[in-house]
Amino acid sequence: MNGEFIDALEQLQREKDIPMTALIETVEAAMASAYRKHFGASDDVRLEVDFDSRTVRMFARTLVDQEDTPGDGGETAGVRYEEHEVDSSEFGRIAAQTAKQVVMQRVREAEREIVFDEFSHRVGEMITGEVQRKDARNAFISIGRTEALLPANEQIPGETFRFGDRIKTYVLDVRKTTRNPQIILSRRHPGLVVRLFEQEVPEVFDGIVEIKSVAREAGARSKVAVLSTDAQVDPVGACVGHRGARVQSIVDELRGEKIDIVRYSDDPSEYLKSALSPARVSQVSLNDEEHSAVVVAPDDQLSLAIGRRGQNVRLAAQLTGWRIDIRSQTQWETETERIAEEEAEAEKEEAQRVRVYELAQELDVPSADLVEIMREEGMDVSSHASSVSSEEADIVRDLLLGGEGTLDDIELGNIEIEL
């Protein structure tokens, strides 16, 4: 062991970015393994590295018995350690090979830990990488010292890659495996849109403009809701940029994906109107209990509000979190008229209904008896406060007054009525 050995450690430190202390611990473990294999002993081994003199010395610590030592009180027999320097040149070829294998294994483990620690803290960040290779479905992206996976289901639909292409991706997950850590990237995640705006719009990066929500159908369209914390800054204008330069650079990175920047509002009605842009909306009716909304658009704006295959209204629902039912102005007016007519008819019918106790007074019959008779007739009544339609009231009148005899005759059984 000499200066060449230290040079090798320093080279490993530079290339693998492994701390020197960890490298020395690794070599100690390797030398201990070689020592045990050569001498058949289980002694502890330590290295003493002197970077100034460029020397490395190895020591083995052996456990030995200690005999009684005479004295005033005497010392009990026990064990103690003796340390002696070891000449590594004495190791055989097999022992040296064992040391090399241990060093390489530990270095690989250290590399894996370093990669995992570095990227596990970067989940949710945007990272730029270079396309290294591609199989039938997945792409493999070089991101510094390691290679990351861009699965097919995290790619923008229809996107193609060539070797050497530099692309921006979102770090979706970092997983430990039996081999190297697996870094999963995404080009479809809405978080990528957020990170691109942070990169392109200084007001977003500084927190002056806040991105409240993102709804995205990768490769087709995204909606981004923004809010300004400074009254002097227009959030939409800041994100669009001069002549659309800022948002255009994001569109280019996302291979032409359209981006709608909408103004966020705490007022759900205003927020929904903004979310459905570029369509103009004339009316919003909210149902807070069901968290749903009926949105009315002018007839000439209906198709724009719905969007191709329902995309615009679908993204607006994702962006706001409200379930949206969209109608044209004509549909809304027709439905409103129909509902008004139905309500008027229902009120009219209700006005024509007769209470049981009123009918009992008219017929001079105890309410309880009339309730029983009406139940036997199949009418849905439960008490004297129940009501029946005018038609049902007429049936009862005909039943009790239209035939021969009196109610007393009925009660006495002189007249039987088939109900």
Secondary structure, 3 states (H helix, E strand, C coil): CCHHHHHHHHHHHHHHCCCHHHHHHHHHHHHHHHHHHHHCCCCEEEEEEECCCCEEEEEEEEEEEECCECCCCCECCEEEEEEEEECHHHCCHHHHHHHHHHHHHHHHHHHHHHHHHHHHCCCCCEEEEEEEEECCCCEEEEECCEEEEECHHHCCCCCCCCCCCEEEEEEEEEECCCCCCEEEEECCCHHHHHHHHHHHCHHHHCCCEEEEEEEEECCCEEEEEEEECCCCCCHHHHHHCHHHHHHHHHHHHCCCCEEEEEECCCCHHHHHHHHCCCCCCCEEEEECCCCEEEEEECHHHHHHHHCHHHHHHHHHHHHHCCEEEEEEHHHHHHHHHHHHHHHHHHHHHHHHCEEHHHHHHHHCCCHHHHHHHHHHCCCCCCCCCCEECHHHHHHHHHHHHCCCCCHHHHHHCCCCCCC
